[in-house]
């Protein structure tokens, strides 16, 4: 084991955007593994519930909130990173904005700010960035599909995002691709002393840490809308057949990327299995036979892309003590158990 990049129990880890769907799970997994966590939020006052939640679960002095109002500001994370052993940069800009100039530069700036904060503190041993499946590929339902490799990039989304008439989905895809490219460009230029990895999840489903305070954010909201019957036909069809991953599996990969000295300069592809909206509906009917759900949609086909590096991510997940990826059924059960009460 390389002591220069290995974390020790009780080390302090910075998690950005800690009140978010995935980031709150990253914080939770770190705390359950014996690390301390400093979580950034834009407004501490509005997120006291997170402090209370983790104090109740793990005791006092294990988790602390830290206010970073604007991750794009110069030195945004500099103070937050003081004394930490590792950084998980999970926060991102989520927007329905279709202007790439208003979305992509802020996302890139957030990554660069987090890296520069890590570089400014000698205590930092590792850094993980929450990228996205969108950085490498777009969903490929119905078509022949293509092989996705560790060095695959979604150049098509980048090109479309900077062309006239791009929609906000493509701009989001491009923001994740260009932000991760900026990450590796920075690493190549500065050769940091700390390890750097990226995790690329596809659609995260599964348990929400606190539905009372978070609602059902991000992709967990898709399942909420289908479960409640409030999803519009447009939304039902817009949830492209693609891959899913359980949010806790994604969080576990973040922890592995931070804490394992043998993991460095890797892209971990968190793709569990392909799904369609109809498979979600069929699974919900199985879990809740007493409830009525939408009828199946016609003409849906699976995502035919082959995600070759996903096997490596699953191997790493198994080495954390898991049997493999969480199944779609189990993930949907955890996503809906509070809704069913």
WOGI-V930273 format. One line per field, one symbol per residue. psi: psi as a letter, one per 30 degrees, with the letter a starting at -180 (. if undefined). Layout:
BEGIN
psi=???
END
This chain:
BEGIN
psi=kjffgkllkflkkkjkhffleeeeeeeeeeefggllkjkklfjeefgfeeeeeeeeefllgekkkkkjejffkkhegeeffkglflkjjfkljklgkfjfffeeeeeeeeeeeeeeeeffjffkflkkkjbleffellkhkflfllkklfgkkieeeeeeeglkgklfeeeeeeeeeeeeeeefeeeeefilflkklkkikajklakkeieeffbilbfffeeeeeefgfkleeeeffikkallkkeeeeeeeeeeeefjffjkhljjjijelllleeeeeeeeeeeifflklllkllgklljgkjieffeeeeeeeeffglfakkleeeeeeeffeeef.
END
